[in-house]
Amino acid sequence: MKTYIGIDLGGTYIKYGLVSEAGEIIEKGKVVTPAGCGYAETAEVISSAVRELSARHGAQVSGVGIGAPGVVDGERGILRTSGNLGWENKPLAEDLSERLGIPAVLTNDANAAAYGEYACGAGSEYKSVVLITLGTGVGSGIVLNGRLFEGFEGAGAELGHEVIRMGGEKCACGRRGCFEVYASAAALIRQTKRAMERNTASALWQLCGGNPDKVNGKTAFDGAKEGDATAKRVVNKYLSYLSEGLANIANTLRPEAILIGGGISAQGESLTEPLQKRVDKLMLGHGRYAPVKILTASLGNDAGLVGAAMLAKENRER
């Protein structure tokens, strides 16, 4: 049986796994990313973990895939820039291939997660999917007609930086009104706190124990389910921001499905059902033709690891 290694490289941890050609994780683990994220040291830590894992299973590893944060030139296997790691123009795919003696492929971590959901997760029934991950920002990955879309030199697919409100709140990218400023989990937390400040009698205060620092992405949804009017307004406004961005994606790319990942996706149908109705109303054609399904992602934190391994498989077969 052919196996592949998937690597999800982060600034704090390196997650890795041995994955079957069917996308099943045989074993996974993680190690701490070396302090200071030194490139050579990190490459050796990855290589050692891969060697130990493959030796433990006596596996014939056919390829390794790496998902890394930052701008990645997947065609050349070069990490162009990564603020999380502090690297510039590192030929990680080539270096790992030489260390391990097997082909290696490199992509952005959000792209790897999108490919994982496409190949083995909630998007496996479709040829074209977009993954939107709601976290500190809005991460995104695009698979069109079965192929990962990365844009020129890997710098594309940054859907969190489409503007949904001209002249809106400032984004870390320097523009104003970006999708992620209004639709990320961090944005929802800010919106919840602001609403609490304006409405001191809201049940939201009880839900966070009277401490705004304990507000999270669930708080407003929990309050809305309990019938709190302030929480309902927060959720309704948040869904309006999120649906605007999703409708833009639907109109631009027309994937068969848009998958929602991140902690907020745990809301399940209470998130996707109202989003589906809103996106259907907003997008061209109103869902009467070429409908776009709004679904939650299914692989969770394993999406990047599985996606990287499946990209290694695709690279080997191609």
C-alpha positions in Angstrom: 0.0 0.0 0.0 1.3 3.4 -1.0 1.5 6.0 1.8 2.2 9.7 2.0 3.3 12.1 4.6 1.4 15.3 5.3 3.0 18.2 7.2 1.1 21.1 8.7 3.9 23.6 9.5 3.0 26.3 12.1 4.9 28.9 14.1 4.2 27.0 17.3 3.8 23.3 16.3 4.6 21.1 13.4 1.9 18.5 12.9 2.6 15.5 10.8 0.9 12.3 9.8 1.3 9.1 7.7 -1.7 9.0 5.4 -3.0 6.2 3.1 -3.7 6.8 -0.5 -7.4 6.8 0.4 -6.8 9.8 2.7 -7.0 7.8 6.0 -4.6 8.9 8.7 -2.6 5.9 9.9 -0.7 7.8 12.6 -0.2 11.4 13.4 1.8 13.5 15.8 3.3 16.9 16.5 6.5 18.5 17.6 7.3 21.9 18.8 8.6 24.3 16.1 12.2 25.2 17.1 12.5 28.4 19.0 13.2 31.3 16.7 11.9 29.1 13.7 15.4 28.7 12.3 15.1 27.4 8.8 17.8 24.7 8.8 16.8 23.4 12.3 13.2 23.3 11.4 13.8 21.4 8.2 15.8 18.8 10.1 13.1 18.5 12.8 10.6 17.8 10.0 12.9 15.3 8.3 13.6 13.4 11.6 9.9 13.2 12.4 9.1 11.8 8.9 11.9 9.2 9.1 10.8 8.0 12.5 7.2 7.8 11.5 7.9 5.9 8.3 10.4 3.5 10.0 7.9 2.7 12.8 5.4 1.5 10.3 7.9 0.0 7.8 6.1 2.2 5.3 7.2 2.8 1.7 6.5 6.6 1.6 5.8 7.8 -1.9 5.9 11.5 -1.2 5.6 14.3 1.3 3.4 17.3 1.2 3.8 20.5 3.3 1.3 23.2 4.1 3.0 26.3 5.4 1.8 29.8 6.5 2.6 32.7 4.2 3.0 33.2 0.5 4.0 30.0 -1.2 5.1 29.5 -4.8 3.8 26.0 -5.1 5.0 25.4 -8.6 8.6 26.0 -7.6 8.3 24.7 -4.0 9.5 28.0 -2.5 8.1 29.7 0.6 8.4 33.3 -0.6 7.5 35.0 2.7 6.1 34.0 6.1 5.5 36.4 8.9 4.7 33.5 11.3 8.0 31.8 10.6 10.2 34.8 9.7 11.4 33.2 6.5 12.0 34.6 3.0 12.5 32.7 -0.2 13.2 29.2 1.3 13.2 26.2 -1.1 11.6 24.0 1.4 10.2 21.4 -1.0 13.6 20.8 -2.6 15.4 20.7 0.7 13.1 18.1 2.2 13.1 16.0 -1.0 16.9 15.9 -0.8 16.9 15.1 2.9 14.3 12.3 2.6 15.0 11.0 -0.9 11.3 11.3 -2.0 9.4 13.9 -3.9 8.1 16.8 -1.9 5.4 19.4 -2.7 4.7 22.7 -0.9 1.7 24.9 -0.6 0.1 27.5 1.6 -1.5 26.0 4.8 -5.0 27.3 3.9 -4.7 25.8 0.4 -3.7 22.4 1.9 -6.7 22.5 4.2 -9.0 23.3 1.2 -7.5 20.4 -0.8 -8.0 18.1 2.2 -11.7 18.9 2.4 -12.0 18.5 -1.4 -10.3 15.2 -1.5 -11.4 13.5 1.7 -13.9 15.8 3.6 -17.1 17.7 3.2 -16.2 18.7 -0.4 -15.4 15.2 -1.7 -18.7 15.0 -3.7 -17.8 18.1 -5.7 -15.3 19.2 -8.4 -15.1 22.8 -7.3 -15.1 24.0 -3.7 -14.0 27.0 -1.7 -12.9 26.6 2.0 -13.4 29.6 4.2 -11.8 29.3 7.7 -13.1 31.7 10.3 -10.4 32.4 12.9 -8.2 35.3 13.9 -8.6 36.3 10.2 -10.5 34.7 7.3 -8.4 32.0 5.7 -9.3 30.6 2.3 -8.5 28.0 -0.3 -9.9 27.3 -3.7 -10.2 24.1 -5.7 -11.5 24.5 -9.2 -12.3 21.5 -11.4 -10.2 19.3 -9.2 -7.1 21.5 -9.2 -5.9 23.7 -6.5 -5.9 27.4 -7.6 -3.0 29.4 -6.0 -2.8 32.4 -8.3 0.3 34.0 -9.8 3.4 32.8 -7.9 1.1 31.4 -5.2 -0.1 34.8 -4.0 -3.8 34.4 -4.9 -6.8 33.0 -3.1 -6.7 35.7 -0.4 -10.5 36.0 -0.2 -10.4 37.5 3.3 -9.2 40.7 1.8 -12.1 41.3 -0.6 -13.7 44.6 0.6 -17.3 44.3 1.7 -17.6 47.9 3.1 -15.9 50.7 1.4 -14.2 53.0 4.0 -15.0 50.5 6.7 -12.8 49.3 9.6 -9.1 49.1 9.1 -7.6 45.7 8.2 -4.1 44.5 9.1 -3.4 44.5 5.4 -3.8 48.3 5.3 -7.1 48.5 3.4 -10.5 49.3 5.0 -13.6 47.2 5.0 -12.1 43.8 4.3 -14.2 40.7 4.7 -12.0 39.4 7.5 -12.5 42.6 9.6 -16.2 41.8 9.7 -16.6 38.0 9.4 -13.7 36.4 11.2 -14.2 34.9 14.7 -12.1 37.7 16.1 -14.5 40.2 14.4 -17.5 38.4 16.0 -15.9 38.7 19.4 -15.3 42.4 18.9 -18.9 42.9 17.8 -20.2 40.9 20.8 -18.2 43.0 23.3 -19.4 46.3 21.7 -23.0 45.2 22.0 -22.5 44.2 25.6 -21.1 47.7 26.4 -24.2 49.3 24.9 -26.6 46.8 26.6 -25.5 46.2 30.2 -28.7 44.2 30.9 -28.0 41.6 28.2 -27.7 38.0 29.1 -24.4 38.0 27.3 -22.9 39.3 30.5 -24.0 36.2 32.4 -22.7 33.9 29.6 -19.2 35.2 30.0 -19.3 35.4 33.8 -19.3 39.2 33.8 -15.9 39.3 32.2 -15.7 40.5 28.6 -12.3 38.9 28.2 -14.0 35.5 28.3 -16.2 36.3 25.3 -15.6 33.8 22.4 -17.0 32.9 19.1 -19.8 30.9 20.7 -21.0 33.6 23.1 -23.4 35.5 20.8 -24.8 32.3 19.3 -25.4 30.8 22.8 -27.1 34.0 23.8 -29.3 34.1 20.7 -30.4 30.5 21.4 -31.5 31.5 24.9 -33.6 34.3 23.4 -31.5 37.3 24.3 -32.4 40.2 22.1 -28.9 41.8 22.0 -27.3 38.4 21.1 -29.8 37.9 18.3 -28.9 41.3 16.9 -25.2 40.5 17.0 -25.7 37.2 15.3 -28.0 38.6 12.7 -25.5 41.4 11.8 -22.6 39.0 11.8 -24.5 36.7 9.4 -25.2 39.6 7.1 -21.5 40.4 6.9 -20.5 36.8 6.3 -23.2 36.3 3.7 -22.0 39.4 1.7 -18.6 38.0 1.4 -19.8 34.5 0.5 -22.1 35.9 -2.1 -19.1 37.7 -3.7 -17.2 34.4 -3.8 -20.2 32.6 -5.3 -20.5 35.3 -8.0 -16.8 35.3 -8.8 -15.9 31.6 -8.8 -19.3 29.8 -8.8 -18.0 26.7 -6.9 -20.4 23.9 -6.3 -19.9 24.3 -2.5 -18.5 26.8 -0.1 -17.3 25.1 3.1 -17.1 26.9 6.4 -14.3 25.9 8.8 -12.9 27.2 12.1 -14.5 27.1 15.6 -17.7 28.9 14.5 -18.5 26.1 12.1 -19.4 24.0 15.2 -22.7 25.9 15.1 -23.7 23.5 12.3 -27.1 24.1 10.7 -27.8 27.0 12.9 -25.1 28.7 10.9 -25.4 27.2 7.5 -29.2 27.3 7.1 -29.5 31.1 7.5 -26.4 31.7 5.5 -27.8 29.6 2.6 -31.0 31.6 2.5 -29.0 34.9 2.6 -26.5 33.9 0.0 -29.2 32.6 -2.3 -30.9 36.0 -2.2 -27.7 37.9 -2.7 -25.9 36.0 -5.5 -26.6 36.4 -9.2 -29.6 34.2 -10.1 -30.7 33.9 -6.5 -29.8 30.2 -6.5 -32.3 29.3 -9.2 -29.5 28.0 -11.4 -25.9 26.9 -10.7 -26.7 26.8 -7.0 -23.9 27.0 -4.4 -24.2 24.9 -1.3 -23.1 26.3 2.0 -21.7 23.5 4.2 -19.5 23.1 7.3 -16.1 21.6 6.8 -15.6 18.1 8.3 -11.9 17.4 8.8 -11.2 20.0 11.6 -7.6 20.4 12.5 -6.6 17.5 10.3 -7.6 19.1 7.1 -4.2 20.7 6.4 -2.3 17.5 7.2 -4.6 15.3 5.0 -4.6 17.9 2.2 -0.8 18.1 2.1 -0.6 14.4 1.9 -3.2 14.2 -0.9 -1.3 16.9 -2.8 1.8 14.8 -2.5 -0.2 11.9 -4.0 -1.4 14.1 -6.9 2.1 15.3 -7.5 3.5 11.8 -7.6 0.7 10.6 -10.0 1.1 13.5 -12.3 
